[in-house]
Amino acid sequence: MTHKNAVAVTGLGVRCGAGASVGALWENLLTSRSAARMHAFDAEGTVVVPACPMPEFTPEGYLTAKEARRTDRSVQLAVCAATDAVADAGGLHVPAGRRAVVTGTGYGGVISQESGVGQPDVLYIPRIMPNAGAHWVSAKHGATGPTLTLSTACASGSHAVGEAMLLIRDGRADVVVAGGHESPMTATTALAFGRSGAMVTKCDDPARALRPFDADRQGFLLAEAAAFLVLERLDHARHRGARIYATLTGYGCTSDAHHLTAPHPEGTGARACMEQALADAGTPADAVTHINAHGTGTALNDVAEARALNALFGPAAVPVTACKSVTGHSLGAAGALEAVIIALSLHEGIVPPTANTTRLDPQCDLDVVTARPRKLPAGPAISNSFAFGGHNSCLVFDTPRP
């Protein structure tokens, strides 16, 4: 039976290093083809580290030349991905006042921030505003309902999708374009994350550098991305005969209240977040078929998440996949990108493998899907996002039911 508060996912759009389209991303995930390469973060080539940039990106056809000059790269990615999601849904099909937009970003226009230091022009503020992505998406698609921006570090995109679902449930919108966007590809950002010890800075093989839950993991790889979903009232989607990738049935939102950059070592906040999301969905833990983990490949986060999963589901009880080994970590966009991936997994009935994980850390007693895709039974699945600041977000998706 479909949960009474379920919301339909009818459109998907992405722009990321692992794929300039949903189809390309899906193929690269299934074949474990990583987007990672050595990337120069400055024109002088003095900061070169493994990363997952979007190659040869241009917003041509989505923004005019004048609009492109007025927008940061992260916003350009957002407009392209959101527009693709709307097209994939076949349009928005409701009056402008019943359309909403919710975006998530951790940093806003960081490229414009750094390039404009000391010599800001008249467009500096419009380019760096964190809410610029929400403005441009709403303006492009005539959404005059609620237009919101959330910034909760690496949980931003997931929180945006969850809050979008609540707008529909609360009757404040019928259709919401929701997602995350981030382009943090600057030398300062790379140096800062590298010096924190959370990011891989040196390796012989970039494509194998990010290793979630692996005993030999060394950290994450910085990535840029935008990912958007079109969410709509389930009855509305069915009435118009829309293709429904999945239903969004539950949302959890908690705080570790523990440390600015380190998760609670036992994953207590993460576990509470998953429990909240499952309760919201009306789904028992033993019904979950698959977990798309936050899985950053960092020492602290992987163990904390594994402990949270084991405490809630039992050791190695549910298949787990971690897609950042292919996509890299796109910070504020990551949760939305992984929401797209889990919707695809449910729609296609298979789970992508976790690339590069070959020697599971004994502290991470999980059933990690590796080597090849795995068939996925119909049923609910979870997408996790856990961020700096102790921000936790969990989304529960399900296979569409009559």
N, C-alpha and C positions, 0 to 999 in steps of 0.2 A: 504494500500500500504506500502511496506517496505521502510524505509528511505534509501536514496541512499548511505549513509555512514555507514549503519548498519554493525556490526561485529558479527559473530556467536559465541555462547558459546557451545562448543562441548565436553568438558571434565571437570569433577569436582573431587577434592580430598581434604580430610580433615584429620586432626589429632587434636583432642581436648578432653577436659574432658567430654564433652557431647556426644562424639562419636568418635570411632576410624575408622569410615568409614562414607561415605555420608548417607547410609541407616540408620545406627544407630543414627546419628545426627538427621535426619529427624523424626524418630520415637520418639525420646526424646522431640523434639520441639512440635510435635503434641499432645503429652500427658503431656506437661509441667513438664517433669521430669528433675529437675535441677541437674547439675553436682557438686553443692556446697557441701563441707564437711569441717570439721575442719582439718586444714593442718599444720603440723610442718615444719617451714621454716629453721630450723637448727637442727643439729644432737642432740643437748642438749635438744631440746624441749622447749626452753625458748621463742621462738616466734611462737605462735600457733594462727592462725586466720582463719576465714572462707574463703575458696578459691576454685578454680576450676582447680585442676591439672589434668594432663593426667596420669591415673593410669596404672601401669605395662607396661610402654612404653619401647620398644626396637627397634632399627633400623635394627635388624637382618633380612637378606633377601633383604635389600635395600642398606646397607653399609657393607663392610667387617670389621672385627675386627680392622684392621689397620686404615681404614678410620674413624671408629667411634672414635678412640683415637685422631684423628686429628680434630675433629669437636665438636663444642658446641652443647648442647641439642637442641637449637632452630634451628640449621642447620639440625640436624638429623630429626626433625619434618618436616622441609621444604622438604627435599629430599623424605621422605615417601609420603607426601601429593601431591607433584608435580608429582612423579612417578605414583601414583594412578590416577591423573588427565589425564596424558598422556595415560595410559592404558585404561581409560574410554573413551577417544576420539578415541581409536583404532590406536594410533600412531600419528606421526606428518606429514608424507606424503609429505614433501617438502625437497629440498636440504638443507644441513647444514647451508649454508650462508643465507637462507631465514627464518631460525628459530631464534627467539629472546627469551630472558628471562628478565622479570622485577620483582624484588622483593621489598617488603617494610618491614622495621623493625624499631621499635622505639629505641631499645637499643643494638642490635647486640648481641654478646656473653657475656651477663652479668653474667651468672653463671661462665664461664671461667675467666672473669675479676676478680671476687671476689675470686675465689679459687686460682688464680695465683698471687695474691698480695704478694709481698715480696719474692716469690720464683718462678719466671717465668721460664719456660723451653723453649726449642727451638721452640715448637709449640704454644706458648702463643699468638703471634701476629696472626697467621693464624686462631686460634680459636675465637679470639675476634673481628676480622674485620667485620663490618656491611655488607660488600659485599661478605662475605664467602658463604652465602646462594645462591646468584646469581651464584657464581663460580661453586658450587657443582651441582646445578640443570643444568646449561649449560653443564658441563662436562659429567654428567650422560646421557644427551639426545642429545649430539652432536650439540648443538646450537652455531654456530659461527657468527651469526648476532649480533645485539646490545644486550648487557648484562648489565643491569642497576640496581642500588639499590637506593631507595628513603627512606628518613627518615624524616617524618613529624608527629612524635608522633603517636597519635591514628588514624590519617588519612592516615598513610603510606600505608597500604594494599589497600585502596580504590584508592589512587593516583597511585599505581603501576598498577592497572587494567585499570584506565583511560588513563595513559600514554602508556600502551600497545596497547590500541585501536588506539591511535594516530599514533603509529609506523605502524600499518596495513593501516590506512587511507592514510598516507604519502607515502606508497609504499616502506618502508624500511624493511618490513618483511611480510611474508604471514601467519605465525603461531607464536603466542607468548604464552609462559607458564608464567602466571602472578599470583602473589598472595603475601601473607604476612606471616611472621613467628615471633614468640616471645616466649621466655621462661624466664620470669622475676622472677622465683620462688626462690628468695633469701631473707634472713632475712633483709638485708639492704633495699631492695626494699619495702618489706612489712612494715617495720618500717617507712620508709619515707612517703609512701602514707598514712599510718595510722595516722601519726602525722599531715599530711596536712588537715585531716578532710574529705578527699574525699572518703575514703575507710571504709567499715564496719570492725570493729575489734572485736566486741563482739556481740553475739546473742545466743539465745536459740535454734534456728532452722535455720541452714545455708541454707537449700534449699529454705527458704522463705525470705532470707535476702535482696536480690536485687529486688527492687520494682520500676520499671520505672514509672514515672509520678504519683506515688501514694503520697497521702498526708503524709504518714508515712515513706517515703523513707529516708534512712540513708547514702547512698553511694553505690559504686560499690564493686565487689569482684574481686580480682586479678585472672587471668587465663593464661594458656599457650595454644598456638594453632598454627597450620599452616593450611592455606587454599589456594588452587590454582585452577585456571581456565585455560583451553585451549581456546584461542581465535583464530579465523582464518577468512580469507576473506569469506564472505558469499557465493560468487559464488563458491569458492573452496570447501566449506563444502557441498554445494548442489550437486556439480559435483561428489563428491565421495560418495554421499548417506549417509552422517554422520547424526547421531541423533543430533538435535539442541535443546538444552534446552530452550534457549532464544536468543534474539538478544540484543546487547549492542548498543544503539543509541545515547547516549548523555553523556557528561562529563563536570562538572563544577569545577573550582578551584579558590578559593578566599582567602583573608586574612582579619581577623577582624581588624588588626593593632590597637588593643585596650589594651590588657593586656596579660602578659605571660601565666597565668594559668586560667583566668576567661574569659568566652565568653562575647561578647557585650550583655548587658542585654536585649536589644530589638531584638537580633538575626539578626541584619542587614547584617552581613557578611554571615550568613547561608542562609538568604533569597536570597541574591545576587547570591550565589553559586547555589542554586536550579534554579533560573531564568536563569542563564547562561547554566546550563545543559539542561533545557527544550528547550531553544532557539537552542542549538547545535543539539538537537534531532528533532527539528521542531515539538515539541509537545506542545499544549496549556495546561495550568494548569488544565482546567476543564476536560481533557481527562485522567488524572492520576487516576488509580484504587486502588492504594495501596502505602503506604510509610513504608519502613523499617527504623525506626528511629535510631539515634545514641543512645538515651535512656539509659544513664548511671546510672540513679537512684540517681544522685547527685542533690543537691538543685538548683544550678545555671544553670547547663547545661539543665536540663529538662525544666525549665521555659523559657529559651532563645530559645530553639528549638521549644517549643510549640508556642511562640509568632511569630517566623519566619513562621511556618506552617500556623497559623491563618491569618497572614498578606497576605500570598500568595494565600492560598486556601479557606480561610473563616473558621469560627469556626466549628469544628467537621464535616468538609466537606468530608474528605477522610479517609478510614480505615487505622489505624496506628498499627504497631506491633513493639515490642522492644525485641529482642531475647537474650539480655545479661542477662535477668532474668533466663535463662536456661544455657547459655554458660559461664557466667561471662564475664569480660572485658579483652580481650587478647591484649590490647594496639595496637601495630603496626600490628598485625594480624587481628584485629577486622573487619576492613572494607572489607577485602578479604573474611573473614568468612561469613559476612552478604551479600556479593555479591553472594556467593554460595547459601545461603539460599533464596535470592530473585529469583535467577534463578530456583531453585527448586519449589518455590511458583508458578511461571508462568507456569512451565512445568506441575505441578500437578493440577493447578487451585484452590489451597486453600492457605489460609494464616494461619500460626501457631498463636496460642493465645499468649498473653503476660502474662507469669506466674506471680503470686503474686500481681498483681495490682487489688485491690478490692475497694479502696476508692480514686477516682481520685482527684488530687489536683485541687481546683477551678481555680488556675492560669493556668492550663493546659487543656484548653477547646478543647479536642480532642475526636475523635471516636476511642478509643483504643480497639483493638480486645482482648477480655479476655474470660476466661472460656473454650472455645472450638474453634476449627478451623472454619474459615469462608470461604465459597466459593468465589472464585475470578474470576470476569469476565475477558475475554481476553482484553488486552490493556496494556499501559505503566505503569511502576511502578518505584519508586525512592528508592535508598539506600543512606542514609546520614552518613557522618563521620565528626565530628567536634573535633578538637584536641587542646591540650596545644600549645601555640604559636600562637593561632588564625588561625590555618590551617583548611580550610574547603574543603571538597571534596564531590561531589554528582555525582552519576551514574544513568543513565536512562536506564532501560531494558524494553524490549517489548516481547509480544508473537510473535513467528515466524509466518510470513505471507507468502502466495504464492508470 
